[in-house]
Amino acid sequence: MTAADQIARAAAILRAGGLVAFPTETVYGLGANALDRAAVRRIYEVKGRPAGSPLIVHVESAEQARSLAAEWPEEAERLAEWFWPGPLTLVVKKREVIPNEATGGLPSAGLRMPAHPMALALIRAAGVPVAAPSANRFTELSPTRAEHVRASLGSAVDMILDGGATVVGIESTVLAVTEKPARLLRLGAVTREEIEERIGPVEVAVAPAAEGAHASPGQHARHYAPRTRLVAVRGGRLPEEGRGVYLAPGRGMPAEARAYAAALYATLHELDQQGLDWIAVEEPPDTGAWAAVRDRLARAAS
């Protein structure tokens, strides 16, 4: 089956209310027609995801995003022009066409135009926006390869599009532009500094959220975690008991922040298969470039 045939089949599945796992530049997503309430509910069932954790709605253009937004502020336009397609999700007030099931009951929705050609081709062929969290069981490691999706979700997905390894490797930055100043809800590949260069100061609200609906995905205290116990360490101080592996920038992992992020989940997936007692990860530098990686490691070690 050609790539075009695969896209056409996957698009038909989405239009029929099915689930398709597909690659983005960040991680693989578990996609459903974002306008189909029953299909969206199935995402939550398959993942075991709490109903109050909103999904990101993937679009193929800024024009499609604007058609889904009740309000599209100047900040959204400026950031979309600069970062889309790419790993930035913009939370805006939504139109009623997006069901509450996709947003945790909130009046806002996170919209993103992914930078993966297969993802964009799928959305365009389906003719509908695609709601998609990461294609894994809730709180577990996000998938960066098709085989990670198969291992986590198996036959619960109607189709998996294999686009190879993702290049960013961690989830998108989530920024709410529903009020001023804008609020950074999840750290990701687009840094706070890069956003502030375009729209000025933003607030940061990435602390673990309380019970109930969360303003953004990724706000649970424990998230992005391997099955093997992950331990955050300083100065190479390793657990005294059991068998494990030590990772640090420049030692088992890339020394540069973006390359480290791209390799993180894939490395943890691999180590998860080795029957280890622990994975010790040296805390990366406390700088803006490393902020998203530090966030993922802190939640995985909770």
Phi, psi and chi 1 to 4 in degrees:
 res  aa     phi    psi   chi1   chi2   chi3   chi4
   1 MET       -  127.4 -175.5 -178.2  -63.5      -
   2 THR   -70.4  165.2   67.5      -      -      -
   3 ALA   -59.7  -39.9      -      -      -      -
   4 ALA   -64.0  -39.0      -      -      -      -
   5 ASP   -65.4  -40.3  -70.6  -22.3      -      -
   6 GLN   -63.5  -42.5  -68.0 -179.3   52.4      -
   7 ILE   -62.9  -43.8  -67.3  -68.3      -      -
   8 ALA   -62.7  -41.7      -      -      -      -
   9 ARG   -66.2  -44.0 -179.8 -172.9  169.2 -156.4
  10 ALA   -62.9  -40.1      -      -      -      -
  11 ALA   -63.2  -40.2      -      -      -      -
  12 ALA   -64.3  -38.4      -      -      -      -
  13 ILE   -62.6  -43.6  -70.3  171.1      -      -
  14 LEU   -62.7  -44.2  -70.8  177.5      -      -
  15 ARG   -64.4  -27.3  -72.3 -167.1  -62.8  -89.4
  16 ALA   -87.0    2.5      -      -      -      -
  17 GLY    95.4   10.4      -      -      -      -
  18 GLY   -88.6  179.8      -      -      -      -
  19 LEU  -113.5  134.6  -60.0 -175.3      -      -
  20 VAL  -129.7  126.2  174.1      -      -      -
  21 ALA   -87.9  135.1      -      -      -      -
  22 PHE  -145.8  155.2   63.9   97.3      -      -
  23 PRO   -83.1  142.8   31.7  -35.8      -      -
  24 THR  -121.5  179.4   76.4      -      -      -
  25 GLU   -71.5  -19.6   78.5  -81.8   21.1      -
  26 THR   -89.7  -74.6   58.4      -      -      -
  27 VAL  -140.1  174.4  -60.3      -      -      -
  28 TYR   -75.8  138.9  -86.2   70.2      -      -
  29 GLY  -107.3  153.1      -      -      -      -
  30 LEU  -102.5  101.2  178.5   61.5      -      -
  31 GLY   -99.0  145.8      -      -      -      -
  32 ALA  -144.7  159.7      -      -      -      -
  33 ASN   -57.6  115.3  177.8   -6.2      -      -
  34 ALA   -66.5  -15.6      -      -      -      -
  35 LEU   -97.6   -0.3  -49.2 -176.6      -      -
  36 ASP  -104.8  106.7 -176.9  -29.3      -      -
  37 ARG   -57.5  -44.4  -64.1  176.1 -174.7  -85.7
  38 ALA   -65.4  -40.3      -      -      -      -
  39 ALA   -66.1  -40.4      -      -      -      -
  40 VAL   -64.1  -42.4  168.0      -      -      -
  41 ARG   -60.6  -33.1  -74.9 -164.8  -67.4  -92.7
  42 ARG   -66.4  -33.4 -169.1  174.9  164.8 -152.3
  43 ILE   -56.3  -48.6  -71.8  178.1      -      -
  44 TYR   -62.0  -39.4  -75.1   87.8      -      -
  45 GLU   -65.9  -45.0  -67.2  166.8    1.3      -
  46 VAL   -66.7  -39.7  166.3      -      -      -
  47 LYS   -81.1  -21.4  -78.8 -177.6   62.1   72.7
  48 GLY    70.6   37.0      -      -      -      -
  49 ARG   -93.3  136.8 -175.5 -176.1 -177.2   94.2
  50 PRO   -62.4  143.0  -20.3   31.4      -      -
  51 ALA   -63.2  -22.6      -      -      -      -
  52 GLY   -85.9    4.6      -      -      -      -
  53 SER  -100.2  105.8 -176.4      -      -      -
  54 PRO   -67.4  157.8   25.8  -34.5      -      -
  55 LEU   -98.9  160.9  -52.4  179.0      -      -
  56 ILE   -95.9  134.5  -68.7  172.0      -      -
  57 VAL   -98.6  120.2  176.6      -      -      -
  58 HIS   -93.2  133.8  -66.5   70.6      -      -
  59 VAL  -124.0  163.6  -62.5      -      -      -
  60 GLU  -100.4   -2.1   51.4   88.9   12.4      -
  61 SER  -165.8  162.2   64.7      -      -      -
  62 ALA   -65.8  -31.5      -      -      -      -
  63 GLU   -62.2  -42.7  -70.9   75.5   17.2      -
  64 GLN   -65.2  -38.9 -173.4  175.9   43.5      -
  65 ALA   -60.3  -46.1      -      -      -      -
  66 ARG   -62.2  -30.8  -74.3 -167.6  -70.7  -92.1
  67 SER   -70.9  -18.2   74.4      -      -      -
  68 LEU   -98.3  -10.1  -59.8  170.5      -      -
  69 ALA   -98.8  132.9      -      -      -      -
  70 ALA   -73.2  -30.1      -      -      -      -
  71 GLU  -138.2  139.6  -64.8  179.7    7.0      -
  72 TRP  -130.8   86.4 -173.4 -105.5      -      -
  73 PRO   -68.5  166.8   21.8  -30.9      -      -
  74 GLU   -57.6  -36.7  178.3 -174.5   -8.6      -
  75 GLU   -61.9  -39.7  -68.8   83.8   -4.2      -
  76 ALA   -63.4  -44.0      -      -      -      -
  77 GLU   -61.9  -44.9 -174.9   68.1   18.2      -
  78 ARG   -65.0  -43.4 -166.1  179.0  -51.5  165.9
  79 LEU   -71.4  -37.8  -68.1  169.2      -      -
  80 ALA   -63.4  -40.5      -      -      -      -
  81 GLU   -61.8  -36.5  -73.5  179.4   -2.7      -
  82 TRP   -85.5  -42.1 -168.3  -92.2      -      -
  83 PHE  -107.7  -11.5  -68.0  109.5      -      -
  84 TRP   -97.2  144.2  -78.1    7.7      -      -
  85 PRO   -67.7  142.5   24.4  -31.8      -      -
  86 GLY   168.7 -178.7      -      -      -      -
  87 PRO   -84.9   49.4   31.9  -35.7      -      -
  88 LEU  -127.7  123.2  175.9   64.6      -      -
  89 THR  -101.4  129.7  -64.3      -      -      -
  90 LEU  -107.3  120.8  -62.4  172.6      -      -
  91 VAL   -90.8  120.4  176.5      -      -      -
  92 VAL  -131.7  165.1  -62.2      -      -      -
  93 LYS   -67.9  134.9  -67.1 -178.8  179.8  178.5
  94 LYS   -99.4  157.1   73.0  178.1 -176.8   72.2
  95 ARG   -81.4  159.6  -65.5 -173.3 -173.2  -86.5
  96 GLU   -66.0  -15.7  -68.6 -175.6    2.8      -
  97 VAL   -61.8  -27.4   65.6      -      -      -
  98 ILE   -84.1  117.0  -60.6  178.2      -      -
  99 PRO   -68.8  152.4   25.3  -33.5      -      -
 100 ASN   -61.4  -25.0  -72.1  -22.4      -      -
 101 GLU   -58.3  -29.7  -76.3   85.9  -14.2      -
 102 ALA   -84.3  -12.4      -      -      -      -
 103 THR  -121.6   15.2   65.5      -      -      -
 104 GLY    65.4   22.3      -      -      -      -
 105 GLY    82.9    1.6      -      -      -      -
 106 LEU   -81.2  155.1  -62.2  172.2      -      -
 107 PRO   -81.6    5.5   30.7  -36.0      -      -
 108 SER  -118.8  163.7   58.0      -      -      -
 109 ALA  -142.5  143.2      -      -      -      -
 110 GLY   -88.6  124.6      -      -      -      -
 111 LEU  -117.6  140.1  -53.5  177.3      -      -
 112 ARG  -148.9  140.0 -178.6  168.3   94.9   85.2
 113 MET  -104.1  106.5 -178.3 -177.8  177.4      -
 114 PRO   -70.7  158.8   26.6  -33.8      -      -
 115 ALA  -106.3   25.5      -      -      -      -
 116 HIS  -106.1  128.4 -164.8  -69.1      -      -
 117 PRO   -60.2  -32.9   18.3  -30.7      -      -
 118 MET   -70.9  -38.4 -173.6  172.0  -78.9      -
 119 ALA   -63.7  -46.4      -      -      -      -
 120 LEU   -64.8  -40.6  -69.0  173.9      -      -
 121 ALA   -62.8  -37.9      -      -      -      -
 122 LEU   -66.1  -46.1  174.3   62.1      -      -
 123 ILE   -63.0  -42.5  -59.4  166.4      -      -
 124 ARG   -65.8  -41.5  -71.6  167.0 -179.2  154.5
 125 ALA   -68.6  -36.0      -      -      -      -
 126 ALA   -71.0  -30.8      -      -      -      -
 127 GLY    75.8   14.2      -      -      -      -
 128 VAL  -140.2  152.2  -65.8      -      -      -
 129 PRO   -65.5  150.9   24.4  -32.7      -      -
 130 VAL  -118.4  115.4  176.4      -      -      -
 131 ALA   -77.5  131.8      -      -      -      -
 132 ALA  -158.4  112.1      -      -      -      -
 133 PRO   -84.9 -177.5   34.3  -34.5      -      -
 134 SER   -64.9  147.8   55.7      -      -      -
 135 ALA   -89.1   68.9      -      -      -      -
 136 ASN  -154.9  168.3   56.5  -76.9      -      -
 137 ARG   -64.9  146.5  -58.0  -70.2  179.5 -175.0
 138 PHE   -56.6  135.4 -175.8   66.6      -      -
 139 THR    76.7   -8.8   76.7      -      -      -
 140 GLU   -84.7  176.2  -66.1 -177.2   -1.5      -
 141 LEU   -58.8  135.0  -79.3  173.5      -      -
 142 SER   -70.8  149.7  -63.7      -      -      -
 143 PRO   -88.6  136.6   30.1  -31.7      -      -
 144 THR  -116.6    2.8   58.1      -      -      -
 145 ARG  -141.0  157.3  -61.3  177.5 -177.8  -88.6
 146 ALA   -60.6  -36.1      -      -      -      -
 147 GLU   -65.5  -27.7   53.0  -97.0   36.9      -
 148 HIS   -65.4  -38.1  -60.9  159.1      -      -
 149 VAL   -64.5  -46.3 -179.3      -      -      -
 150 ARG   -60.4  -41.5  -64.5 -172.5 -171.8   98.3
 151 ALA   -66.3  -33.8      -      -      -      -
 152 SER   -86.8  -45.4 -179.1      -      -      -
 153 LEU  -109.1  -20.7  -59.9 -179.2      -      -
 154 GLY    54.5 -130.2      -      -      -      -
 155 SER   -80.8    2.1   60.6      -      -      -
 156 ALA   -71.4  -14.6      -      -      -      -
 157 VAL  -101.1  136.5 -177.7      -      -      -
 158 ASP   -73.1  -28.8  -61.9  -52.2      -      -
 159 MET  -160.9  144.5 -175.6  175.9 -179.9      -
 160 ILE  -119.3  120.8  -59.9  173.8      -      -
 161 LEU   -88.4  123.4  -73.2  172.9      -      -
 162 ASP   -97.4  109.8 -170.1  -17.0      -      -
 163 GLY  -112.5   19.2      -      -      -      -
 164 GLY    78.6 -168.5      -      -      -      -
 165 ALA   -72.4  142.0      -      -      -      -
 166 THR   -73.7  157.9   64.2      -      -      -
 167 VAL  -101.8  -27.5  -64.9      -      -      -
 168 VAL   -86.3  -46.7  172.6      -      -      -
 169 GLY    90.3  -17.8      -      -      -      -
 170 ILE  -130.2  166.4   59.1  172.8      -      -
 171 GLU   -69.0  165.1  -60.6   78.0    6.1      -
 172 SER   -67.6  154.9   64.3      -      -      -
 173 THR   -68.4  139.8  -56.6      -      -      -
 174 VAL  -117.9  123.8  178.5      -      -      -
 175 LEU  -127.8  125.3 -178.1   76.6      -      -
 176 ALA   -90.3  124.2      -      -      -      -
 177 VAL  -113.1   26.7  -67.8      -      -      -
 178 THR   -79.8  -11.3   49.3      -      -      -
 179 GLU  -151.6  171.8   54.7 -169.2   72.0      -
 180 LYS  -118.9  135.1  -66.0 -174.9  179.0 -176.9
 181 PRO   -71.4  161.1   28.9  -35.7      -      -
 182 ALA   -62.1  153.4      -      -      -      -
 183 ARG  -117.9  128.3  -72.0 -178.8  -60.0  126.2
 184 LEU   -84.0  113.7 -172.6   59.8      -      -
 185 LEU  -100.7  -26.0  -58.6  176.7      -      -
 186 ARG  -145.5  131.8 -178.4  172.6   72.4 -177.1
 187 LEU   -75.2  146.0  -59.3  169.3      -      -
 188 GLY  -161.3 -158.9      -      -      -      -
 189 ALA   -64.8  -33.1      -      -      -      -
 190 VAL   -86.0  120.9  176.5      -      -      -
 191 THR   -83.6  162.0   67.1      -      -      -
 192 ARG   -57.1  -41.1  176.0 -175.4 -177.5  179.3
 193 GLU   -63.2  -40.4  -68.4   78.3    7.7      -
 194 GLU   -65.8  -38.5  -70.4  171.6  -36.4      -
 195 ILE   -66.5  -45.6  -68.0  169.4      -      -
 196 GLU   -66.6  -24.3  -68.9 -174.1  -29.0      -
 197 GLU   -64.1  -27.4  -75.7  179.3   10.4      -
 198 ARG   -96.4  -34.3  -85.6   78.8 -164.6 -176.0
 199 ILE  -129.1    4.1   64.3  169.5      -      -
 200 GLY    88.8 -171.9      -      -      -      -
 201 PRO   -58.8  142.2  -24.5   35.2      -      -
 202 VAL  -126.4  154.5  -58.8      -      -      -
 203 GLU   -84.8  155.7  -67.9 -177.0  -11.4      -
 204 VAL  -115.7  123.0  180.0      -      -      -
 205 ALA  -135.4   62.5      -      -      -      -
 206 VAL  -107.8    6.8  -60.9      -      -      -
 207 ALA   -64.6  153.9      -      -      -      -
 208 PRO   -51.9  131.0  -27.8   35.2      -      -
 209 ALA   -81.9  157.0      -      -      -      -
 210 ALA   -75.4 -179.7      -      -      -      -
 211 GLU   -65.6  160.5  -65.7  -58.8  -42.0      -
 212 GLY    98.4 -169.3      -      -      -      -
 213 ALA   -65.4  134.8      -      -      -      -
 214 HIS   -97.3  148.7  -68.8 -174.7      -      -
 215 ALA   -70.1  -19.9      -      -      -      -
 216 SER  -154.2  153.6  164.5      -      -      -
 217 PRO   -64.9  158.6   21.6  -31.2      -      -
 218 GLY    82.7   15.0      -      -      -      -
 219 GLN  -102.9    6.1  -69.0 -168.6  -38.9      -
 220 HIS   -73.3  146.5  -72.6  -95.5      -      -
 221 ALA   -60.4  -41.9      -      -      -      -
 222 ARG  -108.8  125.9  179.2  169.5  174.5   77.8
 223 HIS  -162.9  163.7 -141.3  141.5      -      -
 224 TYR    57.1   35.3  -43.6  114.5      -      -
 225 ALA  -104.2  136.7      -      -      -      -
 226 PRO   -72.5  165.4   28.2  -34.0      -      -
 227 ARG   -69.8  -36.1  -67.5 -173.4  -61.7  -84.1
 228 THR   -68.4  140.9  -53.4      -      -      -
 229 ARG   -61.1  125.1 -178.6  167.6   68.9  100.0
 230 LEU  -102.9  131.7 -170.7  141.8      -      -
 231 VAL  -122.1  123.6 -176.4      -      -      -
 232 ALA   -83.8  128.9      -      -      -      -
 233 VAL  -129.2  162.7  -59.2      -      -      -
 234 ARG  -127.1  136.4  -66.7 -178.8 -179.8  178.6
 235 GLY    66.7   24.0      -      -      -      -
 236 GLY    70.2   21.6      -      -      -      -
 237 ARG   -80.0  103.9  -63.5 -179.6  179.8  177.4
 238 LEU   -94.4  157.2  -54.6 -178.0      -      -
 239 PRO   -56.9  144.5  -24.9   34.9      -      -
 240 GLU   -82.5  -21.9  -64.4 -179.2   -2.8      -
 241 GLU  -116.9  153.6  -62.2 -178.9   -3.2      -
 242 GLY    85.4  177.8      -      -      -      -
 243 ARG  -110.3  132.4 -174.0  172.3   67.6   94.7
 244 GLY  -154.5 -173.9      -      -      -      -
 245 VAL  -130.2  142.4  168.3      -      -      -
 246 TYR  -108.4  128.6  172.0   61.7      -      -
 247 LEU  -121.3  139.9  -58.8  175.2      -      -
 248 ALA  -154.0  157.3      -      -      -      -
 249 PRO   -56.7  122.3  -26.5   36.4      -      -
 250 GLY    86.8   -3.2      -      -      -      -
 251 ARG  -136.7   94.1  179.9  170.6  174.6  176.6
 252 GLY    84.0  -10.2      -      -      -      -
 253 MET  -141.0  154.2  -67.9  -65.8  -70.5      -
 254 PRO   -59.2  152.2  -24.3   34.8      -      -
 255 ALA   -84.6  -18.2      -      -      -      -
 256 GLU   -97.6  143.7 -171.4  -88.3  -31.2      -
 257 ALA   -61.0  -48.5      -      -      -      -
 258 ARG   -66.5  -39.7  -68.6 -171.9 -174.9  -86.0
 259 ALA   -67.1  -37.7      -      -      -      -
 260 TYR   -60.9  -47.1 -173.8  111.6      -      -
 261 ALA   -60.4  -41.1      -      -      -      -
 262 ALA   -64.2  -29.5      -      -      -      -
 263 ALA   -95.0  -13.3      -      -      -      -
 264 LEU   -59.0  -60.2  176.8   58.8      -      -
 265 TYR   -64.6  -40.2  -69.6  157.1      -      -
 266 ALA   -60.6  -40.9      -      -      -      -
 267 THR   -64.6  -44.1  -59.9      -      -      -
 268 LEU   -66.6  -37.3  -65.7  178.5      -      -
 269 HIS   -58.5  -44.8  -85.7  -70.8      -      -
 270 GLU   -64.6  -44.9 -178.4  178.3  -11.6      -
 271 LEU   -67.3  -28.4  -66.4  176.0      -      -
 272 ASP   -63.0  -20.3 -123.9   -3.8      -      -
 273 GLN   -90.2    2.0  -52.0  -56.6  -46.5      -
 274 GLN  -101.9    5.3  -62.7 -176.4   14.2      -
 275 GLY    65.9   32.7      -      -      -      -
 276 LEU   -78.7  159.6  -58.4  171.8      -      -
 277 ASP   -87.6  -27.9  -63.4  -58.8      -      -
 278 TRP  -158.6  157.4   46.6  -97.6      -      -
 279 ILE  -123.4  115.5  -58.3  167.8      -      -
 280 ALA   -96.9  125.6      -      -      -      -
 281 VAL  -120.7  121.5 -178.6      -      -      -
 282 GLU   -65.4  133.2 -173.6   73.3   25.0      -
 283 GLU   -62.6  126.2  -69.6 -172.3    3.7      -
 284 PRO   -71.2  172.6  -15.7   30.2      -      -
 285 PRO   -58.0  146.8  -24.8   34.1      -      -
 286 ASP   -89.5   71.0 -170.8    7.6      -      -
 287 THR  -131.1  164.9   64.2      -      -      -
 288 GLY   -58.7  -36.8      -      -      -      -
 289 ALA   -63.8  -30.0      -      -      -      -
 290 TRP   -98.5    1.2  -72.2   92.3      -      -
 291 ALA   -59.0  -44.3      -      -      -      -
 292 ALA   -66.3  -40.5      -      -      -      -
 293 VAL   -63.2  -44.4  168.3      -      -      -
 294 ARG   -60.2  -39.6  -71.3  174.9   60.9   87.6
 295 ASP   -61.6  -46.6  173.2   79.6      -      -
 296 ARG   -64.7  -41.8  -60.3  -52.9 -171.2  -87.1
 297 LEU   -67.5  -38.5  -67.0  175.7      -      -
 298 ALA   -63.5  -42.2      -      -      -      -
 299 ARG   -71.1  -37.4  -65.8  178.6 -164.3  -87.3
 300 ALA   -67.2  -28.9      -      -      -      -
 301 ALA   -90.6   -1.9      -      -      -      -
 302 SER   -67.3      -  -65.7      -      -      -
